[in-house]
Amino acid sequence: MIKAKNIVIADGGASKTDWRIIIQGGKVFKQSTGGINFNVTPLEEINSILKSLPAELKNSDSDFFIYASGYSSAYEQNKLRDLILQEFQSKRNEIRVSVNSDIIGTVAATTNYKEGLVCILGTGANVCFCDNDKSIIQRTPSLGYILGDEGSGNYIGKKLLVDFLYNKMPTNIHDLFHKEFQLTKEIIIEHVYRKPNAGSYVASFVPFAVKNISSNYIFNLVKNGFHLFADTHLLPYPEFKTHQTHFTGSVAFHFSDLLKQVIKEKGGSCGKIIKAPIDELVKFHTNVV
């Protein structure tokens, strides 16, 4: 008789982590925690997130499938794997842990490792191509919110903040922005340069852009970001014009019509656009929907 195991699946980005925990083939726990990003999330914060997971995991066998930002190398993956084993491994159970970058989770969620161009466009941005051999090819690196993240929530939020501070917004948008957030230069500088998780803070202004996309100013800001994203991260792939491009992430999802328009203008075509990959990852790893 095969012993039942818990299955733990996580999709972690800069802003939040979605969890699905299937307890020995039965009850499914859904949980959302703070983000898990190797480059910005302190170890003590990751430990706190792990301690918030169901206590049942400490008393039975579990398989962990973790997809998170910044965990692309064996060194980074082993760091997170060790934290999980320290928290949940005991003499009473067996814990197996698989850690991969969030872009690998997007490949599984959108293409099931079939051939295609795959993108994350949420708080940050990342792109890869999955070929027929299930090999992952990356022609442009993901450089994070300071050096990269073109077209992402970080890009949109940064543009909004800069235009607000330089008084470049149209008057009606400036007034709406000020009324909703009550920001000053000092508050913005404090969050961006002195507090942790600056990228998540900057990206937190995306809902304002979603609500006001009918404004020509917002429309063009987002569209220009998507053009920059395509020029930087998609056109370097010759497969862009011969294969569908799939997306996960809140920015791709909420601005999907505009994104499809830009991709078409660049000579490509959109495939799946999924807000969050977690439920598709459950389907990928289990028979539980």
Secondary structure, 3 states (H helix, E strand, C coil): CCCCCEEEEEEECCCEEEEEEECCCCCEEEEEEECCECCCCCHHHHHHHHHCCCHHHHCCCEEEEEEEECCCCHHHHHHHHHHHHHHHCCCCCCEEEEEEEHHHHHHHHHHCCCCEEEEEECCCEEEEEECCCCCEECCCCCCHHHHCCCCCHHHHHHHHHHHHHCCCCCHHHHHHHHHHHCCCHHHHHHHHHHCCCHHHHHHCCHHHHHHCCCCHHHHHHHHHHHHHHHHHHHCCCHHHHCCEEEEECHHHHHCHHHHHHHHHHCCCEEEEEECCCHHHHHHHHCCCC
